[in-house]
Amino acid sequence: INGCLLTLRTRRARLRTTDGIKQTDRPLTPATINRYAAALSAVLGFALQHGVIDNHPMKGGKVKKLRENDGRQRILTEDEESRLLDAAKVSEWSMMWLYLRMLLTTGARRSEVNFLKWEYVHLDEKVAILPKTKNGNPRALPLVADVREALAAAAKIRPLDSDYVFYDPRDPAKPKPVEVPWKACRKAAGLEGQGVVIHTTRHTAVTKLVKGGANLAQVAAVSGHKTLAMLKRYEHLASQDAVELAERLLSGKKK
């Protein structure tokens, strides 16, 4: 098992696209390899529990987790977010603004928005219900007012032969490949080469929820994180706000 995990460190990450799974030039991250190990450990635990094996080969320190980074990610500032949305409004792809706005206001993963179907959208209930997400569970994406308005307008002119909200104009039966318009939008906003990727929108949304006062359970309900442990990386934000509040309200210092 250790040998297989070591081999994974030489493998390249794969990306799910509308044309299938494609290999990238980036290595698998320690976090990804640890998730593979956790999945295997769960299978072996089940086998041990049901008498298929006599001992768990990954317990007792025989297989160690790889060291992961601290999880801090690039976050958009208010100005950067505004510039991105302004650039999206004049994008050659007419749905670019709605696409980015949905990511920034739902905290959704890019795949969840890329493959969003009209049957999942419930404007009267102000949510989009995803039947199955990355963690295997259904969840609801909150739809804010301007997103609902844009979705309602898009629904009136959508191709009848497309199930997807963000369809490919050249082939409406498929989702839109977003990399080209996204990179053009990022460049127009002056954010090229600054560590901003589509997933930055998710980190930005979660950060804004935490700094706005939502607890981790509330954030998980919006973002779809399966465990609160996966949101621990954002706790330092709440701590920073607590220090600021204490200085301002509890220190007894007069301004």
Phi, psi and omega in degrees: 000316177300322179295320179294319179294325177294322178297323179299334181291346177262356182276158177262147179292153178245150182237131178278123180233174179293342179261013179109190181277127179237145179275138179260180177263010181263139177288158174297139179279157175305325180297318179295316180297322178296327179291322175299316180297320180295322179295316179295320180298323179294320178297315180293325176296319177296318180296320179295317181298328184257015173075016179284325176234160184266338179209158182267111186289350183257359180268169177073024176078010181288329177234116185259148177288148174283151178287125179261161177287176185285358174081000179287134186235163178294132179240138178283138171281168178300319180295317179296319178298316179297317179296321178297315181292323177296318178294325180294328181295333181251016178293152176296333176271116187296341183263005186299317182297314181297320180300309180292320181297322177295317179299317185285338183253355178244339185070021183285157171287153182300323181295327180292325178277320179304319185257019179293129180253154181299329181294341179275344187271124180234087186296325180296327180266357176064032179217161168243122184266114177271118184293330180207130181246186182303324182272006175091357182250148174287156174201167182252133173266125178288136180249110180286170190303311183290333175290317178299319179297316180292322178295320179297319179292320180293327181296331183288337185240012182288148177296138182292338182264018180237133176268345188268141175294313181255076185275161176274116181303331180281337179210083187303342179285351181243157174292157180287129170289116192265351187301314183295308179294328178296313181296323177294320179294315179299319179294317179297331179276358179076028184244012178291136178074019181243023176076015180265121176236173181301322181295344176301329180297324180292314178297323179295315181297315180296319179300317180295325178294315181295313181292337178280353175112356179290140175279171187295328178294319178294319179298317180298326179296327179276313189278338180083012174296133186288323181234151178293335179300328180289346179260001183300333181299339183265355184296330181296336178293316178296323179296320179298318178295323180297319178297317180298317179295319180296317178299321186278325189248336189245347186286341181081000179280138179265137179280000000 
